[in-house]
Amino acid sequence: MHPQITAAARLAPDDDDVAPEGFELMPAFGPFHELVGALWHRKSERGQVIGMRVREQHRNRGQMMHGGMICMLADTAITWASKYSREPALKVLTTSLTVNFMGNAQPGDWVEAHVNVLKAGQRVVFSDCLIWANGRRIAQASAQFQVMGQTDA
């Protein structure tokens, strides 16, 4: 039997999950993100940056960050940046996501997705991002989103 863990407890960073200065803890997008653990965000002069600390549960059999986790980070980061690309914030739905893998990250590594919103139109948003681990580029992603309306947050 597993004890019940609250969403806040699952998202709360532990002592090993310290983000670099300037990052704030992101709210979970839903139950899936509660399983992933803490994600962090900050604005840069070029756009949004989403970061995470790779944990043991994020690795594959090769002992590196699972490709699915890299895809999750890309989708989450690009969605976040696309959502806040206009005022008021947008409700967006991922319609296309392409990820190219170029390297890897290990448990304990800090990984960042740097997002560039290319165009935020009335019906479609186009964005891309580069994902870095310890100063090394490990992936590139591009996505397209359907604008579903505006949100209050």
N, C-alpha and C positions, 0 to 999 in steps of 0.2 A: 504494500500500500504506500503510495506517495503522499506526503503531506501537501496540503493546499498551499500554494505560493501565490501571493497577490501579484497583480500586474506591476504594481510599484516596486515590489521586491525583485521581480524578474528584470526590470529595467534599471534598477539602481546599480550604479557602477560599484565594483568592488575595489579593493586596494590596488589590484593589478591593472585596473581599467581607468587609467588617468589620461585625460586628453591634454594635448598641448594648450598653452595659454591662448585665450580668445575664443575657444569653443564652448558652446552651451549644449546641454543635454536636449535631444529632440524628443518630442512626444511620440509615442508609438502610433503607427498608422492603423493598427489593429492587432488581432491575436497573433498573427504570424510574426510580426515584429517583436512582440513580447517574448517569443521563443528565441529570437536572434540575440537579444540583449541590447545593451546601450549603444545608441548611435548619437553622434554629436554633429553640430552644424556651426558655421560661421559665414559671414559675408567677407568676400575679398574684393579688391578693386576690379576684378574681372568677372565676378559672379559668386555663386554659392559654392561652398566646400562642405562636404559631408564626410565625417571620419568615423572610424571604428578601430577597436583593438581586436586583433585576431585571437580567438580563444581556442582551447583544445577541441571543443565541440564544433568548430568551424573548419577543421582540417579533413582532408581526404585520406585514403589509404597510403598515399605517397608522403604523408606528414606535412603537406602544405595546404594553404587556404583552398577550400573546395571551389571549383568553378561556379557552382550554383550560388555560393555566397558572394562571389565577385559579381555575378549577374544581379543578385538581390541588391547589392550596394549600388550598382549602376542604375537600376530601375528606381530605387528609392531616392537616390540623389537627383536624378534627372526629373523625377516627378515633383520633388520638393521645389527645385529651382523653377520648373515650368509653372507650378501652382502660384508661386509668388513673383512671376515675371511681370505682372500687371496689377494695378489697383482698381477695384478690389481684387482679392485673390481669386484664382480660377479653380473650378472643379475640372479635373482632367482625367482622361482614361487612356492608358497606354494602348496604342494600336500597332506599334512596331518597336522592337528593341533588337539591336544587333550589337554583339559584344565580340571583340577580337582580343584573344589572350596573348600576352607578350612576355610574361614572367610569372613569378609567384611570390607569395608571402608566407611566413611561418607564424605559428602561435607566438604571441607576444609582440609581433610587429604592429606598428600604427599604420593604417591604410587610409588614404584620402581620395575622394572622388571630386575633381575640380570640374564644375559644370559651366558650359557656355550655352545660353539660350540664343539660338541663331535667329529665330523669328517666332513671335507670338502674335498670330493672327486672330481673327474673330472666330474661326472654326478649328484651326489646327495650330499646334505649337511644335517647332522643330528644335531639338537640343542635342548637344553631344557632351562627352566628358572624357577626361583622362584620369586613370586610376593609378596612384603612386603608392609604393611601400618603401619606406626608408630611402627616399630620393631616387628610387628606380621605378620607371614606368612598367606596370604589370598588365594593363588592359586599356583598351579604348572602346567606347560605346557611343552609339547614336540611337536616338529614339524619336518617335512621332507620337503626338497625343491629340486626341479629339477633345475640343473644349465642350464641356457639358453644361456650362453656365458659370455663375459666380458663387463664391462662398462667403460666409460671414467672417471667417478667420483666415 
